[in-house]
Amino acid sequence: MSDDELQLSHHSHARSVVLRAMKVRKPVLVLVRNPVDAAVSYFEESGKLSSPWVLLREYVIFYRHLERWADSVLFCSFETATREPELIIPAVNEKFGTDFFLRPETKRDSQEIRELMISVADKRANIVPAYLAERSAEQSLYRDKKRNEFRNQILDPRYESVRRNAEFCYRAITRIAI
């Protein structure tokens, strides 16, 4: 498979996407993020105010199901993806026998990625576009306020049981993740 044939699924959180890719023998990389941060990110990305219980329960269902397929997917922690992304391509190649290569990122690549992210954010019903680098101070304050309000909802003691379950699931998956 060449880099030109590469297809990505982004923010899908759907087991069916992963299972379909496995069925057609495509390399599958699944990011794993702390459940509280994942729920806050989902809220920001989608602009939808979902119940913290529902989001955390869906998190558990998603990862518990995929954990059974650990031999067929590569789990990658959010921390690795954001802090050491250069580790991902070699790990994918080793696990799946592929020959993807990591080419140095150019200024043009960075600009194209940024434009794509802004375009995607603009098409969605975000509270404040997540990827907009030139956010005004007022937009940043509003975004941070909304994120913190939702984070506080998730941390409410009413959700402690499902949150602990999600955190247990997270720890289990990160033990097998790059």
N, C-alpha and C positions, 0 to 999 in steps of 0.2 A: 504494500500500500504506500503510495507516495504522499507527500505532504499536501499535494493538490487534491487528493481524494479524501482527505481528512474531513469528517463531519463532526460537529460538536453539538451537544445538547447542553443548554444553558439554563440554569435555574428551573429545571423541570420538576425535580422532587417526585418523580413518578417511577415506581418500580418497573412499569411496563417498558419504559424507554431503555432501561438497563438490560432487562431480560431479552428484549428484541435485539439489541446489539450483541448480546452473548449468543443468541440463537444463530445469527448470521456471521458469527465468529469475528467480530470486531473487537479491538482492544477497548476495555472499559476502565476508565479512571473515575473513581467516585470520591469527591471531596467530603471531608468530615469536619464539621465545625462544632464547637461548643454549643449545646442546644439553646441556651439563653441567647447567645449572640446570633445563632442561626434564625431564631424566631424574630428577633429585632430586625435582622437584615431582611427577612421575608416581609415583615410589616413595611419596612422602608421601600423595598423593591416593588411590592405590589400595590402599596397605598391602601390596602384593605386591613381593616381592624378586625382580626380574627380573635377568637377566644384563646387565651394562653393555653388552656387545657387542651383544646383541639390541636394547636400547633405542636405542643410537646408530645401529645399522643401520636400524631402523624409522624413525628421525628422517630419515635421508638419503633413504630410499625415499619417505616421505610428501612431503617438500618438493621433491625433484627432480621427482617426478611433477607436483606442482601448479605448479611453476615454468613448465611448458609452457603453463599456462592463465593466465598473468599478465595477459592482456588481459581476462579474464573474472572475476578475483577481485581483491580489494584486500588486500594484505599489510600488516600493521601490526606494528611492533616491540613487544615486551613493554614496553620502556622508554617508548614513546609512550603505550601503553595505561595504564600505571601513573602516569606523570608528567605527561602532557599529554592526558588523555582528551577534552578539549574539541575536539581536532583531528580526532577520528574521524568524527563525524557529518557535518561539512562535506565531508570527503574521500569518504565513502560517497555523499553526495548528488551530488557532482561526478562521480564515476566512473560511477554507475548511473542518474543522472537522477531520483533519488528526492527526496522532500521531508520527510524526517525532521527533527524539530526537537529541539533540546537545551533542555529546560526546567530551570529551577533545581531542584536536589535539595532536598527538604524533610526535616525531621527524621523524619517518618513514612516517607518513602522509605528513608532510611538504616536505620531500624529493621526495615522489611519485608525489605530486602536482607540484613541481618545474620541475621534469623530464618530466611530461606530458606537461606542458606549453612550455618548451624548444622544445620538439618534435613537438608540433603544430606549433610553430613559425618557426622552421626549414623547415617544409613542405610547408609553404606559401612563397609568394614572397615579404617578408618584406624588407624594406629598410635596417633596422638594426633590428635583432631579439628583439622584445619588452621585452621579459622576461629573457633575458640573464643577469644574475646578474654580471658575470665576464666580462662585456663589457670593452674594453680597453678605455683609455682616448680619443683616436682618434675616436673610434666608438661612444662614448658618445657625443663628440662635433659635429660629423656629424649628429647624430640623433637629437640633440637639434637644430641644424641649420635648418634641414629640417622641424621639427615640427614648429619652429618659422616662417619660410617662409610661411608655409601653414596657420598658424594662422593669419598672417598678410594679406594673401589673403582673408580669411574669414571676417576679420574686415574692409576690403576695403569698402568705402562708397557706391560703386555700389551695394553691397549686403545688405545695411542697412534695406530695407523694408522686405525682406524675413528673415533676421536675427531677426528683431523685432517680426515678426510673430512667429518664432520658439521660441523665448524667452517668448512670451506671452503664448504659448502652454506649455512650460516647467513649468512656474509658476502655470498654471492651474492644471497640473498633480501633481506637488509636493504638492499642497494643500491637495490632497487625498492620498498621498503616506506615507509609514512609513519612 
